Amino acid sequence: MSLPLPLRLLPVLVASLTGGVAPAGGVASLSRPDRAGPVLRVAQAPDGLFRLSLPVGGATVRFVIDTGANVVVLTPRDAARIGARPLAASGQRLRTAAGDSAMVETRIEGLSIAGRRLGPLRAVIAPGAPASLLGQNVLGQIESVTLRGDRLELR
């Protein structure tokens, strides 16, 4: 049975930052590159989610990894800290696990994940979001992700 919430929080994927990985709620380790590149292993947090803090726009953002999110979702606080400004009021609503919320589009100039520098990236600022979410527009650019029990491996 499928949940009616397109942004349900699912512990399926995790982020890595070249030059530094900061676990948030779990334990992360970055192993030496193999033929396929660096491997990031992240332990599941006690609440069942996978989280990492990533430097974005000169600040650090704590993301919940969410494969149900189409794009990166930022809380207003995180958006302000990284200098992400609304592009235009859209009047659109965002459906999250916490309920419906207003949203405005923005852009993230760049972030690094799994040894790749990505950006600019589409994102939304959602005043009602309980946490910033790392969505499919970032996760879809990762080479591979493997869930092994309570650990995620990201290449």
C-alpha positions as CSV (number, residue, x, y, z in Angstrom):
1,M,0.0,0.0,0.0
2,S,1.4,3.4,-1.0
3,L,1.3,6.3,1.4
4,P,-0.5,9.4,0.0
5,L,2.4,11.7,1.0
6,P,5.0,12.2,-1.9
7,L,7.6,13.5,0.6
8,R,7.4,10.7,3.1
9,L,10.7,10.4,4.9
10,L,12.4,7.2,3.8
11,P,15.9,6.1,4.9
12,V,17.1,5.1,1.5
13,L,20.0,7.4,0.5
14,V,22.8,9.4,1.9
15,A,25.1,12.3,1.1
16,S,28.8,12.7,1.2
17,L,30.9,15.8,0.8
18,T,34.4,15.8,-0.7
19,G,36.6,17.5,1.9
20,G,34.5,16.7,4.9
21,V,31.5,14.6,5.9
22,A,29.6,15.5,9.0
23,P,27.2,12.8,10.3
24,A,24.1,14.0,11.9
25,G,22.3,11.3,13.9
26,G,24.4,8.4,12.5
27,V,28.0,7.4,12.1
28,A,29.7,8.0,8.7
29,S,32.9,6.8,7.3
30,L,34.5,7.5,3.9
31,S,36.7,4.7,2.6
32,R,39.5,5.0,0.1
33,P,38.4,5.0,-3.5
34,D,38.1,1.7,-5.3
35,R,37.6,1.2,-9.0
36,A,34.2,2.8,-8.8
37,G,35.3,5.8,-6.6
38,P,35.0,6.7,-3.0
39,V,32.5,4.8,-0.8
40,L,30.6,6.5,2.0
41,R,29.1,4.3,4.7
42,V,26.5,5.8,6.9
43,A,24.9,4.2,10.0
44,Q,21.2,4.5,10.5
45,A,20.1,7.0,13.3
46,P,18.1,5.6,16.2
47,D,14.9,7.0,14.7
48,G,15.5,4.9,11.5
49,L,16.5,7.8,9.2
50,F,19.8,8.6,7.5
51,R,21.1,12.1,7.9
52,L,24.2,14.0,7.0
53,S,25.3,17.6,7.4
54,L,26.7,19.1,4.2
55,P,28.4,22.4,3.6
56,V,26.2,24.4,1.2
57,G,26.7,28.1,0.3
58,G,29.2,28.7,3.1
59,A,27.1,27.1,5.8
60,T,26.3,23.6,7.0
61,V,22.8,22.2,6.3
62,R,21.6,19.1,8.1
63,F,19.6,17.0,5.6
64,V,17.2,14.1,6.0
65,I,17.7,11.8,3.0
66,D,14.3,11.6,1.3
67,T,13.8,9.6,-1.9
68,G,10.2,10.7,-2.0
69,A,11.1,14.3,-2.4
70,N,11.4,15.4,-6.0
71,V,13.8,18.3,-5.2
72,V,15.8,19.6,-2.3
73,V,13.5,21.1,0.3
74,L,14.9,23.8,2.6
75,T,13.5,25.1,5.9
76,P,13.4,28.9,5.9
77,R,16.2,29.0,8.5
78,D,18.5,26.8,6.4
79,A,17.6,28.8,3.2
80,A,18.6,32.0,5.0
81,R,21.8,30.6,6.3
82,I,23.0,29.5,2.8
83,G,21.7,32.7,1.1
84,A,19.0,30.9,-1.0
85,R,16.5,33.5,-1.9
86,P,13.0,33.0,-3.3
87,L,12.8,33.2,-7.1
88,A,9.1,34.1,-7.2
89,A,6.1,33.4,-5.1
90,S,4.5,30.4,-6.7
91,G,1.3,29.9,-4.7
92,Q,2.0,26.2,-4.9
93,R,1.6,23.8,-2.0
94,L,4.0,21.2,-0.9
95,R,2.7,17.9,0.7
96,T,5.0,16.5,3.3
97,A,4.8,14.0,6.1
98,A,4.2,16.9,8.4
99,G,1.2,18.1,6.3
100,D,0.7,20.7,3.5
101,S,2.9,23.7,3.4
102,A,3.3,26.8,1.2
103,M,6.5,26.8,-0.9
104,V,8.6,29.0,-3.0
105,E,11.2,28.0,-5.6
106,T,14.9,28.8,-5.1
107,R,18.3,27.7,-6.4
108,I,21.3,26.3,-4.6
109,E,24.5,27.3,-6.3
110,G,26.2,24.1,-5.4
111,L,27.0,21.3,-3.1
112,S,29.3,18.3,-3.1
113,I,28.1,14.8,-2.7
114,A,29.8,11.4,-3.2
115,G,32.8,13.1,-4.7
116,R,30.8,15.1,-7.2
117,R,30.2,18.9,-7.3
118,L,26.6,19.6,-8.2
119,G,24.9,22.8,-9.0
120,P,23.1,25.0,-9.6
121,L,20.2,22.9,-8.2
122,R,16.5,23.6,-8.1
123,A,15.1,23.7,-4.5
124,V,12.1,24.9,-2.7
125,I,11.8,26.7,0.6
126,A,8.9,25.3,2.7
127,P,8.0,27.2,5.8
128,G,6.2,24.1,7.2
129,A,8.9,21.6,6.6
130,P,10.2,20.1,9.8
131,A,13.7,19.5,8.3
132,S,15.6,20.2,5.1
133,L,15.4,17.2,2.8
134,L,17.9,15.9,0.2
135,G,15.7,15.1,-2.8
136,Q,15.8,13.2,-6.1
137,N,17.3,16.0,-8.1
138,V,20.5,15.4,-6.0
139,L,20.1,11.7,-5.3
140,G,19.5,10.8,-8.9
141,Q,23.0,12.1,-9.8
142,I,24.7,9.6,-7.4
143,E,26.3,6.6,-9.1
144,S,25.0,3.9,-6.7
145,V,23.4,3.5,-3.3
146,T,23.2,0.3,-1.4
147,L,21.2,-0.3,1.8
148,R,22.8,-3.1,3.8
149,G,20.8,-3.6,7.1
150,D,21.3,-0.5,9.1
151,R,24.0,1.0,6.8
152,L,23.9,2.9,3.6
153,E,26.7,2.8,1.1
154,L,27.0,5.6,-1.4
155,R,29.3,5.8,-4.4
